[in-house]
Amino acid sequence: MRMRRAWIIGLLALTAALCGCTKQQEEPEDTLLYEDEIEDSDDYIVVGFAQVGSESDWRLANTQSFRDTFREDNGYYLLFEDGQQKQENQIKAIRNFILQEVDYIILDPIVETGWDAVLQEAKAAGIPVILSDRLVVVEDESLYTCWVGSDFEEEGRIAGRWLRDYLEDQGRGSDEIRIVTLQGTLGSSAQIGRTEGFDEILAAQGNWNMLERMSGDFTLTKGREVMEYFLDTYEDIDVVVCENDNMAFGAIEAIQDAGKTCGPDGDMILISFDAAKSAFEAMQRGELNMDVECNPLLGPMVEEIIQKLERGEDVDRVQYVEEKCFDAFMDLEGILESRTY
Ligand code: AHR
């Protein structure tokens, strides 16, 4: 059922009163529908998207995918909220969406836990919640309709297997290998899965020594800080695992500033996740060895789910997005030609 104009106007007054704020004061641009915008909203499917933030190239491509998909000329009205990497902002956004009685809520949860109460509120309001990218862990699984995203654990395994085979090829299969990991936001599905998947392969290699793991929160700045700390603390590092590209870019800066090198001909092997265009360029410059793809183009998959729900059809509870793995020895220029993110 679509939102009715007069009803929304009353609701907006209530929302503003509850928030104790005006559009000019605190609410981000896209949060609320306003009277002039509402004029045409009757026939749209109104979708509220609680995004994690804008911490990485991956995230920007992911947001763009949703903006490109949920367009007005495509029959949607998208309410977008940037959570700025804070769970409380995302919870507040969901409550706003509930107050506005959107038709669907899309949640990309920053961390897995702490969602039971607000998702219970969405369920009580009869609004389907679709999870995208990361997952939640809740007592009652009926609190969300379905999830679309990456197999993060498999991504971690792919990185581990690649490293095992690469070292073997280099004749270093039995050497002691000293590894550090720059982890993503602790408690996020991307961090948990990649760490656990890599660990599975590591556990089977008696000669791999994980010196330390530390979170760089998926950002370049923190990735750089963490890498500086690793370089100050450990004399010999053979492998740096970065749980996303932006932390890898920060790590590269720190390594170069310390007068060292990374990449196929460098002092350290550098592994990353996401495979954004900028990471391909780093591989072309010889700074990065390999990158496991994390596909951010989830908008169309979520739209297909919404269309099915609109028709009253069943949807798959779990849908993985297709992903590949790239290394510096591939035809990167050829791959880059058709790469959209
Ligand atoms: O959840 C996906 C991860 O989040 C991406 O790897 C990273 O770049 C982003 O911040």
Boltz pocket constraint, residues with backbone or C-beta under 6 A from the ligand:
constraints:
  - pocket:
      binder: B
      contacts: [[A, 55], [A, 56], [A, 57], [A, 58], [A, 59], [A, 133], [A, 134], [A, 190], [A, 218], [A, 243], [A, 244], [A, 245], [A, 246], [A, 273], [A, 274], [A, 294]]
      max_distance: 6.0
